Amino acid sequence: MTRRKKTRSLADKVTLRTGKRKDFKKWRHENPDQVTSSRRFTEKKRQQRKLQAARKLARQQQAPGIQVHPESGGDD
């Protein structure tokens, strides 16, 4: 007769939803429509995007202009 391996936790055996992270991850995966980000997180991300856009605009304005089609071709 072979011995069964001992499990370290009962997390896999639990069927009811507790406050544990693994249970919450499973619940969140099964109910994506009920999950929303916190106001603090969305506001933080909005600020980060504004800052990133401002930096990008500053970089674009600082960069030298490149002539894609120079007028002085002279191949005629």
N, CA, C and O of each residue as an XYZ file, in Angstrom:
304
protein
N       0.835     -1.186      0.000
C       0.000      0.000      0.000
C       0.884      1.256      0.000
O       1.813      1.374      0.798
N       0.578      2.187     -0.907
C       1.387      3.406     -0.989
C       0.809      4.488     -0.086
O      -0.398      4.564      0.144
N       1.702      5.309      0.408
C       1.274      6.398      1.293
C       0.847      7.599      0.480
O       1.482      7.923     -0.523
N      -0.212      8.261      0.892
C      -0.637      9.483      0.225
C       0.226     10.649      0.682
O       0.597     10.742      1.852
N       0.537     11.530     -0.248
C       1.354     12.688      0.092
C       0.537     13.669      0.938
O      -0.631     13.933      0.655
N       1.172     14.195      1.970
C       0.493     15.156      2.836
C       0.371     16.500      2.115
O       1.281     16.918      1.400
N      -0.737     17.150      2.309
C      -0.891     18.488      1.737
C      -0.533     19.510      2.797
O      -0.804     19.313      3.981
N       0.068     20.583      2.374
C       0.481     21.610      3.321
C      -0.677     22.500      3.740
O      -0.697     23.019      4.856
N      -1.644     22.675      2.841
C      -2.747     23.568      3.188
C      -4.068     22.951      2.764
O      -4.117     22.021      1.958
N      -5.112     23.481      3.316
C      -6.452     23.023      2.971
C      -7.101     23.934      1.936
O      -8.300     23.821      1.682
N      -6.326     24.834      1.335
C      -6.891     25.829      0.425
C      -7.561     25.184     -0.778
O      -8.589     25.669     -1.251
N      -6.991     24.097     -1.275
C      -7.574     23.446     -2.440
C      -8.838     22.662     -2.087
O      -9.692     22.427     -2.943
N      -8.946     22.269     -0.850
C     -10.086     21.448     -0.437
C     -11.304     22.284     -0.044
O     -12.419     21.766      0.029
N     -11.092     23.560      0.205
C     -12.182     24.418      0.664
C     -13.084     24.764     -0.510
O     -12.598     25.150     -1.574
N     -14.386     24.631     -0.329
C     -15.319     24.957     -1.401
C     -15.998     26.300     -1.184
O     -16.394     26.948     -2.153
N     -16.141     26.732      0.056
C     -16.803     28.012      0.276
C     -15.793     29.150      0.165
O     -14.600     28.961      0.400
N     -16.283     30.323     -0.194
C     -15.412     31.469     -0.426
C     -15.057     32.136      0.900
O     -15.927     32.615      1.627
N     -13.786     32.153      1.190
C     -13.303     32.815      2.401
C     -12.593     34.092      1.994
O     -12.678     34.510      0.839
N     -11.912     34.698      2.906
C     -11.194     35.922      2.598
C      -9.798     35.683      2.074
O      -9.023     36.630      1.932
N      -9.459     34.444      1.784
C      -8.102     34.134      1.352
C      -7.869     34.595     -0.078
O      -8.807     34.690     -0.870
N      -6.614     34.881     -0.402
C      -6.266     35.418     -1.699
C      -6.590     34.454     -2.836
O      -7.091     34.869     -3.881
N      -6.306     33.174     -2.635
C      -6.551     32.193     -3.690
C      -8.038     32.106     -4.020
O      -8.422     32.009     -5.186
N      -8.864     32.140     -2.984
C     -10.304     32.108     -3.211
C     -10.773     33.368     -3.924
O     -11.632     33.313     -4.804
N     -10.201     34.503     -3.536
C     -10.595     35.759     -4.172
C     -10.180     35.775     -5.637
O     -10.930     36.247     -6.492
N      -8.988     35.261     -5.930
C      -8.537     35.215     -7.324
C      -9.468     34.354     -8.168
O      -9.794     34.695     -9.305
N      -9.886     33.243     -7.596
C     -10.808     32.355     -8.316
C     -12.149     33.043     -8.532
O     -12.712     32.986     -9.625
N     -12.661     33.695     -7.487
C     -13.936     34.385     -7.603
C     -13.847     35.520     -8.620
O     -14.764     35.725     -9.416
N     -12.738     36.253     -8.587
C     -12.554     37.381     -9.507
C     -12.484     36.903    -10.950
O     -12.983     37.561    -11.862
N     -11.852     35.741    -11.142
C     -11.752     35.172    -12.484
C     -13.123     34.723    -12.990
O     -13.417     34.838    -14.179
N     -13.956     34.214    -12.087
C     -15.279     33.732    -12.484
C     -16.298     34.862    -12.631
O     -17.292     34.701    -13.338
N     -16.071     35.995    -11.979
C     -17.020     37.123    -12.016
C     -16.336     38.416    -12.451
O     -16.191     39.330    -11.639
N     -15.915     38.515    -13.700
C     -15.195     39.725    -14.116
C     -16.082     40.966    -14.173
O     -15.581     42.089    -14.106
N     -17.405     40.772    -14.297
C     -18.291     41.930    -14.393
C     -18.492     42.623    -13.050
O     -18.889     43.788    -13.019
N     -18.231     41.943    -11.949
C     -18.434     42.526    -10.626
C     -17.172     43.175    -10.067
O     -17.208     43.784     -8.997
N     -16.064     43.050    -10.783
C     -14.787     43.549    -10.281
C     -14.491     44.904    -10.921
O     -14.507     45.028    -12.145
N     -14.224     45.905    -10.109
C     -13.826     47.222    -10.606
C     -12.596     47.681     -9.839
O     -12.369     47.270     -8.701
N     -11.815     48.528    -10.469
C     -10.644     49.076     -9.808
C     -11.064     50.134     -8.798
O     -12.129     50.740     -8.919
N     -10.225     50.343     -7.817
C     -10.532     51.349     -6.805
C     -10.377     52.743     -7.402
O      -9.660     52.937     -8.384
N     -11.060     53.711     -6.793
C     -10.968     55.094     -7.285
C      -9.546     55.614     -7.183
O      -9.078     56.344     -8.057
N      -8.866     55.237     -6.118
C      -7.485     55.698     -5.922
C      -6.581     55.187     -7.036
O      -5.738     55.925     -7.546
N      -6.758     53.917     -7.414
C      -5.930     53.330     -8.458
C      -6.198     53.986     -9.812
O      -5.265     54.319    -10.542
N      -7.488     54.172    -10.143
C      -7.815     54.778    -11.440
C      -7.328     56.218    -11.512
O      -6.868     56.666    -12.562
N      -7.427     56.946    -10.404
C      -6.942     58.327    -10.390
C      -5.425     58.370    -10.545
O      -4.891     59.228    -11.248
N      -4.742     57.450     -9.891
C      -3.284     57.368     -9.994
C      -2.864     57.085    -11.429
O      -1.940     57.710    -11.951
N      -3.557     56.128    -12.068
C      -3.218     55.786    -13.448
C      -3.527     56.939    -14.390
O      -2.791     57.170    -15.349
N      -4.619     57.671    -14.122
C      -4.963     58.815    -14.958
C      -3.872     59.876    -14.885
O      -3.485     60.453    -15.901
N      -3.375     60.130    -13.664
C      -2.291     61.093    -13.487
C      -1.025     60.641    -14.208
O      -0.334     61.448    -14.830
N      -0.725     59.334    -14.121
C       0.470     58.819    -14.784
C       0.369     58.981    -16.299
O       1.351     59.319    -16.960
N      -0.830     58.737    -16.848
C      -1.017     58.877    -18.292
C      -0.906     60.327    -18.735
O      -0.346     60.615    -19.793
N      -1.441     61.249    -17.922
C      -1.315     62.673    -18.236
C       0.151     63.086    -18.264
O       0.593     63.786    -19.175
N       0.900     62.645    -17.256
C       2.317     62.982    -17.168
C       3.085     62.399    -18.346
O       3.956     63.055    -18.918
N       2.754     61.154    -18.705
C       3.427     60.514    -19.834
C       3.124     61.256    -21.134
O       4.018     61.445    -21.959
N       1.878     61.677    -21.323
C       1.505     62.409    -22.528
C       2.215     63.758    -22.583
O       2.646     64.190    -23.653
N       2.338     64.421    -21.442
C       3.029     65.709    -21.400
C       4.503     65.545    -21.746
O       5.071     66.359    -22.474
N       5.111     64.501    -21.228
C       6.530     64.248    -21.535
C       6.727     63.944    -23.022
O       7.677     64.414    -23.647
N       5.814     63.153    -23.569
C       5.908     62.803    -24.989
C       5.762     64.050    -25.853
O       6.502     64.224    -26.821
N       4.820     64.910    -25.514
C       4.611     66.132    -26.274
C       5.839     67.030    -26.200
O       6.238     67.624    -27.202
N       6.439     67.132    -25.013
C       7.643     67.945    -24.853
C       8.792     67.392    -25.686
O       9.546     68.148    -26.299
N       8.920     66.065    -25.704
C       9.967     65.446    -26.525
C       9.755     65.727    -28.002
O      10.701     66.038    -28.726
N       8.499     65.613    -28.450
C       8.200     65.838    -29.861
C       8.464     67.282    -30.266
O       8.951     67.539    -31.367
N       8.147     68.223    -29.386
C       8.367     69.631    -29.707
C       9.841     69.995    -29.665
O      10.281     70.907    -30.364
N      10.595     69.292    -28.855
C      12.016     69.583    -28.716
C      12.834     68.992    -29.873
O      13.910     69.500    -30.191
N      12.335     67.936    -30.495
C      13.073     67.244    -31.544
C      13.169     68.115    -32.795
O      12.248     68.872    -33.101
N      14.286     68.006    -33.517
C      14.422     68.785    -34.755
C      13.493     68.248    -35.842
O      13.218     67.050    -35.904
N      13.015     69.149    -36.692
C      12.117     68.750    -37.767
C      12.877     68.057    -38.891
O      14.012     68.424    -39.195
N      12.264     67.074    -39.497
C      12.886     66.344    -40.603
C      12.055     66.575    -41.857
O      10.835     66.414    -41.841
N      12.719     66.951    -42.938
C      12.009     67.142    -44.199
C      11.886     65.796    -44.897
O      12.883     65.203    -45.311
N      10.662     65.327    -45.021
C      10.442     64.034    -45.646
C      10.574     64.155    -47.164
O      11.189     63.306    -47.809
N      10.000     65.203    -47.722
C      10.084     65.462    -49.161
C      10.736     66.808    -49.400
O      10.045     67.819    -49.522
N      12.058     66.833    -49.468
C      12.730     68.120    -49.705
C      12.388     68.650    -51.101
O      12.307     67.892    -52.068
N      12.189     69.973    -51.180
C      11.746     70.593    -52.438
C      12.849     70.607    -53.485
O      12.564     70.613    -54.683
N      14.101     70.613    -53.051
C      15.214     70.718    -54.011
C      15.682     69.328    -54.449
O      16.785     68.904    -54.102
N      14.839     68.619    -55.215
C      15.183     67.296    -55.697
C      16.161     67.377    -56.876
O      17.265     66.835    -56.808
N      15.748     68.065    -57.971
C      16.645     68.314    -59.107
C      16.932     67.118    -59.976
O      17.967     67.110    -60.643
N      16.077     66.092    -60.017
C      16.329     64.926    -60.864
C      15.710     65.056    -62.253
O      15.876     64.141    -63.059
N      14.996     66.154    -62.581
C      14.316     66.285    -63.870
C      15.267     66.491    -64.955
O      14.865     66.621    -66.112
